[in-house]
């Protein structure tokens, strides 16, 4: 409980803590009014049972004369009205407290899921290499809701119920200490023993539920992400079976928590009924059978029990939910506050219009760069030193795992050097100027992600619809040899929807949209990572011809297994086993590097 409250407090920001304090004060006032409502019943019942009480009780006698009553009947009506108003006001406050609690809780779902997504975006690129995308989606879309429903809401309900119970018990102690303490101990200990026995089981259920929920997300994402292969190979039944098993276990674990939180309430009702009979008999014995003395107190105890029993049940249910929801809270807390060194200083709150690209006019330099991926056996880059002049075309060549993609990721700012530095025009690129540097780069990956949106939206990827520069879209499409295809072959032109992941387009068409996307911002540097691998020879030549025209205007960095695309490069950097082993133009490397020559020969045979 203390761990849960500590983590919830840290998760709340200043504004949320301020609202929580106001909510707490409302709960406190509601508890006091609940006690006042129950307390107001006692004098009313005392007067009804024995009108002479008006004379014997000093405070009743004062009220009777102060308000000028002439008969016991009218005074009884007055007390009844006062009791009714106080009780109704207390109930209205309870309704307001419930409304405020639920609204506050569910608005945290909006805030916390948004904060978690922002936190994920602030993580460095390598962090995502060790996380399943379905796990991230699950945390944002599902697990935050679990934290809300099974931790925050029960915590606030527990706090509200505890305050109400406290004031009611204080009232009962004032009226009859022995009966009040015995009743509360019996009821409280019953719930306490049940919870104590089940607490570890509930936490284990919470951990298993998270695991099965993650499995549900993974199975569904893999199945629909590879729907073409699934349908072609007839694998539907296997995925359905796997999903059913995970979904069944997930549903069972959730039902267990619900059952455990409700079932003990029935046994408590039996104990409560027996307790009421016990209190009645005790009062009769203590008052020597004087019903006039017993009935008012018994009436107040009964009314108090009517309020206290559901509250104790709510306290127990809240505890069980919090225990089962604690694993989800732990994961959310860890993701939100995990310390990732390379994430320090990254600003994810700035919009596109707030960031201006670094002007690049001289050279890019990797100076003594070393990088190793987490848990890797060897370094991906070992003491790399290279310079790329502005407005030249260079290629990164090498076998698979040679380090060329890692070097490009360093230049892209996706990875920060563990040793050495990335220098642009003599200025080191650090976290404070990283985003501005990235705005100067257009990047075309081997596999293009396309949203289920229009061609325009996919070229101007990530730009709000009302801020899209349509002239820049058309210019970029022309560079990518895509404009004529869009105008002549697509029914709605640039407004044509491409389908999820571009399912309605060929591989080459998707690749050209990726190239157009990279050119939309008119970057200083264009990085092409196997960007023409999905193009046919004719389209590749057309695209490379268009890119060649940019070679005197932009710095172009290429990675390609098809080495013929690098023939026009000013410089080719040759990587092997994380080292830069040679550099020169295509012809120079053919004559000076046996390794490069073998690569070209193998490539020619393959093509």
N, C-alpha and C positions, 0 to 999 in steps of 0.2 A: 504493500500500500504506500509506504513512504517512497519507494523507488518510483512508483507510478506518478505520485504527486510531484516528485522532484523533476522528472522528465517532462511532464506536462507543463510545469511552470517554466522550464527552460525553452520549450518549444514556442510558448506564447510570446509574441512581441509586446512592446510597451503598450500599444493601443489595445491589444487583446487582454492584457493584464488589467488595464484600467476598466474595461468593460466587465471583466470577471469580478473585479472588486465591487462594482455597482450591483452586479447580480448577486453576489454574496450578501450585501447589505439588504437586498430585497428578500432573500431567503431568511435572513435573521429577523426581519420585521414580520414576515409571514409566520415564522415559528412563534413569535411573541403573541401575535393576534390569534393563532390557533390555540395557544394556552389560555388567552383571555376568553375565547369563545367557549371552551370547555368549563372554565372557572365560573362563567356567568350563569351556567346551568344550576349550580349548587344553591345559590340563594333563591332562585325561582322555584326549585323543587322543595326547598325547605318551607317556603311560604305556603305552597300548595298543600304540603303534607300537614303543616301545623301553622295556621295563621298567627298564633301567639308568638311565633318566632320574630315577628316584626317588632314586638316590644322587647323581647329578650336579647336580640342582636343589636348592638349599638349602631352599627353602620346602616342597618335597615331602618331603624327608628329615625335616624337623622334624615335619611332620604325621604321617608314617609312624611315627615313634618316640613322639611325644606321645600318640597314640591307641592305642599298643600293638599294632600290626599285626605279624603273624608271617610273612605271605606277600604276594608281589606281587599275587596273584590277588584276595585279599580286599581289598587296598587299591584295586585297580582297580574292584572292585564298589562300594566306598565312594565313590570319585570319581564314578562314574557316577550313583550315587544323589544325591549333592550337586548334580551338574549338572542332573539331572532336576528336583529340588526348586526350584532357583533359576530354571530356565527356566519351569516351571509357574507359580511365583509371579509371575514377570514377565508371563506371559500373562494370569494372573488380574487383575493390576494394569491391564493394557491393556484388558481387558473392563470393569473398574470405571471406568476413565477414559472409555471410549466411552459407557458408560451415563450417567455423570455429565455428559458433554459434551452428549449428545443431550437428556437431561432438562432441563439448564440452558437449552439453546437453545430448545426448544419451549415452555418456561414463559415465555420472553421474548416469544413470540408472543402469549400471553395478556396479559402486562403491557403490551407496546407498543401493541397494538391498542386496549386499554382507555384507555391514556394519550392516544393519538391522538384517540379519540372525545371524551375529556374536553377535549382541546385545541380541537377543532372547536367544542364547545359553549361554550367560553370566548370564541370570536370574536364580535365585534359583528355585528349584523344585516346591515349593508351588505356585509360580507365575503362573505356567502353569495350576495349578488346577482350576484357575478362568478364564482361557482363552480357547475359542473354537479353536481346531486345525485348522479348516477351516478359522477362522479369521486371524490366523497367516499366513497361506498360501496365503490368499487373500492380506494381506498387502505386503508381499514380492513380489508376482507374478503380482499383479494387481494395488494396490494402489500406489506403488512407480512409476509405469508407469503413473498413473494419475498425480502425483506430477510433473513428468518430463514434460508431455504434456500440463498440465493445470496450471502450476505455474512457473517452472523454464524457459522453452522455451518462454512462453509469456512475462515473466519478462525481459529476455534478448532482445527479439524483441521490447518490449516497450522502453527499454533503447536505443537501436539502433535507433528506429524511432524518439524518443524524441530528440536525438542529431542531426539527420538529419533535423528535423522540425525546431529546434532552429536556425541552421545555415542558412537555407533557409529564415526564417522569418527575421533574422538579415539583410540578403542581401536585401530583399524587403523593409525593413524599411529605409535602406540607399538610395535606389532608390526613393521610394515614401512613406514616413512614414504613411500618413493618409490612403491611400488605403491598405497598408500592414496590419496595425492594425485593420482596419474595416473588412477586409477579414478574418483574423485569428480569430477575436472575433466571427464573425458570424458562421464560420465553427466549431470552437472549442466549442462554447457554445451549438451548436446543438447537437454534440456528447455528451457533458458534461451533458446536461439536460436528454437525453435518458438514459445515464448510471446511473445518480443519481436516476432516477425513478425506475430502474430495479435492483439496486445493492443488496438489501435485498432479492429480489426474486431469484436472481442468487445464493446467498449463501445458501438459503433454498433448492434449487434444488441440490446443491452440497452435502448437508447433506443427502437428500433423495436418491441420487444416491449411496452413500456409503452404506446406509442401504440395498438397493435392491441388490447391488453387493454382500454384505455379505450373504444375503439370498440365492442368486444363488449358492454360494460356499457351503453353509451348506446343501442345498437340494441335490446337486449333490454328495457331499461326503457321506452323509447318505445313499442315494439310492445305490450307487455303493459299499460302504463299507458293506452294508447289503444285497448284491444282492441275496444271497441264500434265505433269508427270503422273500425278495421282490418278487422273481420269484415264490416261493412256495405258497405265499398267494395271488398272482395275484394283487399286489399293483402298478404295473407299471403306470397305467393311473392316479392314484392319484399323484404320484411324477411328472409325466410329466405335469399335470395340474398346480401343485404348481410352478414348474420351469418356465413354460410358463408365468404365471402371473408376477413373479418377473423379468424375462428377459424382458417382455414387458414394465414394468414400468421403468426398467433400461435404455432401449433403448429410451423411450420417454424423460426421463430427459436429456440424452445426446443430443438428437435432439433439445430440447428446447434451450440449450446453443448455439448450432450451428446456429439456426435460429435467435436468439437474436443478435448474433455477426455479422450477415450478412445483415439482412433486412434493418436496418437504413441507410446502405450505398446507397441504391437506392434513398431515399429521399434527401440524401446529394448531390447526383449527380445533382438533379434538382436545389438545392440551389446553387451549384457550377456553373452551367450553367448560372443561373440568375446573379450570382456574376460576372462572366466574362463579361457579357453584361453591367452590372453596371459600372465595371472598364473601359470598352471601352468608354462608354458614358461620364464618368467623365473625362477621359483623353482628349477626343475630346473637351469637354467644357473648360477644364483648358488650353488647348493649342489653343483654338479658332479655332478648325477645322483643324489644321496643321497636316496632316497625316505623314509628314516626321518626325515629333517629336514623334508622337503617336505610329507608327508602331514598332520601336525598343523596346520601353518600354513594349508595349502590347505583343510583341513576347516573351520577357523575362518573363513577368507575366504568359503567357500561358504555357511556358515551365516549369516554376516553379510550376504552378498548376498541371501540368502533373506529377510532382514528389511528390508534397505535398499532393494531395488528397489520393493516395493509402497509403501514410505514416500515415495520420490522421486516415484512415480507419483501418490500422494495429494497431495503438495505441488503438483505441476503442475495436477492437477484442481482443487485448491482455488484456485489463482491464476486459472485460467480462469473459474471460477464467480464469484469476487469481481469480476473485471473486467466480466463481463456483468451482474452484479447491482449494480454501483456506481451506475448511473442511478436505480435504485429506492431505494437508500440515500440518494442526494442529495435526491430528492423527499421522502422520509420525514423526513429531517433538516430540510429547509426548512419543511415543514408543522409540525413539532414546535416549532421555535425561531423561526419567523417573528415578527417584532416588529410587533404591531398595536396602535397607541397606545390606541384605545378599549377594548381588552381588558384593559388594566392595572387591577388591583384587582378584577376580576370574580371572584366565588367560585362555582365550580361544584361544590364538594364538600359544601355544606350540603344537607340533606334538607328536604322540605316542612315537617316539624315543627320544624325549627330556625329558620325564618324567620317573623317576625310582620309583618303588613301595617302600613304607616304609617297612622295614624288621620288621616282627612281631614275637616275640619269647616268650613273657611272658603272658600278659593278656590284654583284652579289658575291659574298665570300663565305665559305665554310672554313673556319680556322681551328685546326686541331680538334675536330669534333669527334667525340666518343659517345656511343649510345648502346645500351643493352636493354632489351625488353625484360620485364619482370619474370623471374623464374626461368629465363633462357640460359642454356648451357654456355653460349659464347656471345661475344659482343656483336651486334648487328653492324656497327660502324667502328673502325679502329683508326683513330688519329687521321681523320680525313682533312685534307687541305686542297681547296679548289677555288677558282675564281671564274665568274661568268660575267662577261662584259655586257653592258646594256645594248639593246637592239641587235643581239645576235641570236642565232639558233643553235642550241646545244642538245646533245643526246646523252642519255645515261644507258649504257649497255652492260650486259653481264648475265651470267646464268641465274637460274632461280635461287633466291636466297643470298645473292651476292651483296645486297645492301643498297641497291639503287632506289628501291621504293622507300626505304627508310630515309635515305638522303633527301628525297623529294618531300617526304613528310616533315623533315626538319625545316626545309625551305618554306613549306606551306605554313609552318608554325603549329602544326598538329602535334609535333613532339618537340620538346625543348632539350637541347644538348645537355648531357650529364657532365661532360667536360668540353671545353672549347666554346665557340660562339658562332652565331649567325650574324654577319655584318652586312649592312646595306649602305652603300655610299659612305663608308667609314663609321656608321652608327650601329651599335650593337642592338639587336632586336631582343627585347625583354618583355615581360608580361605587361608593362605599362604602355608599350607602343605596338603590341602584337596585333591587336584587332585592326589598327590603321594599316599595318603592313599587309594583313590578309585582304584588306579592301583593294589593295593594288594588284591582286592576283586573280586570274581566271583559271579555274581548275576543271579538267575534264577527266573523270575516272573511267576505268574500264567498264564498269557496270553502272549504268545511269539509272537513278531513281526518278520515276515519274509519278506525280500525284494524279488522282482521278479528277482532272480538271482540264481546262482548255489548253490549246497549244500556247497561247499567249501567256497564260498563268504559269506554265511549265518553263517557258523561256525566261520570264521575269520571276523566277522562283523565289518565294519568300517575300515578295513585294506586295503590299496591300493593293487590291484592285484599283482603288481610286488614285493610286500613286504610280501606276505603270506608265512608262514612257513608250508609247506605241511605235514611235519612230525608231527608238533604240531596238525594239523587238524585231522590226522588219530589217534593220541594218544587220543585226546579229544573224538573223535567218539567212540572209543573202550570203554572208561570209561562210556559213555552214552548208551552202548549196542546198538550202531547204525551202527557200521562198517559192520557187516555181512549183514544187511538189505541193506545198500548202495551198496555193492559189488554184491549181488545176485539178488536183486529185482529192482534196478534202472538201466535202459538201459545204461546210460552214466556215471554210478557211481557217483563219487564226482562232475562231471561236469554237472549233471542233473539239469535243471532249475525247481525250486519248484513252480513257479507261484506266482502271487501277493498274499501276506500274506500267502503263503504256501498252496494255494487252492488245489494243487494236492496231498497233503499229509493228512494223518489222524491226529486227534488231538494228539494221542500219539506220532506219528512221529515228529510232530512239537515240542512237549514238549522235546523230546530227543535231537533235534537240539539245543534247548535253553540250555539244560544242557551241551552239547558239547561246545557251544559258551562260556559258563561261564568257562569251563576248558581249553580253548584254550591258555590263557595266563599263565596257571599253577599258579593260585593265592594262596596266603597264607590262605585266608578265602573264604569259599563257603557259600553263603546265598541262601536258597531255600524257596521261598515264594509260598506255595501251588504248588510246582513244579511237584509233581507226581499226581495231582488231575485228569489229563486227561488220565492217564495211566491205562490199565487194570491190574488186580491183579498180573498176571504172570510177566508182564513187570515191574511193580512197584517193585516187589520183586527182579528182576534181577538188576534194577538200584540201589535200596537201598543196595543190596549186594555189587555192585561195589563201591558205595560211602562209605560203611562201611570199605572197604579195605583202604580208604584214611584217615580214622579217626585218625590214629596215625601220619599222615603226615600233615594234614591240620585241621584248625578249621572250623567246620561246624555248621551253625546256620539254624534251620528249623522252618518254620511256617506251620502247617498242621491242617486241621479240622479232617482228618482221624488220630485219636490219636494213632492208632496201629503203625504208622510209627515212633513214638517217643519212642518206648519201649527200644531201644538200646541207647537212649541219656544218656550221663553222668549226665546232669542236665536239668530239665524242669523248666522254669520260668512261673509262672501262673499269668496272668493279669486279672483284672476286673475293669471296669469303670476308666481306666487310672492309676490304682495303681498296684504295684507288691504285690500280696497278699500271695504268697507262692513260694517255690522252693525246688527242690529235684529230685531224679530220679523217674522213672515211678512207681515203687513199693512203694517207700516212700510216694509219693503224694496220691496213692490209699488208703493208711492206715491212712494218717494224714489230708487229705483234703476232706471234704464232697462234696465241690463244684466240685473238679476234678473227684471224683468218679461218681457223677451224669452226668458229661460230658461224661465220658467213657461209662456209661450204655446207655445214649441216642445215642452215636455214634455207639455202637454195634448194637442197634436196627435198626438204619438207614442203616447200612451196611448189 
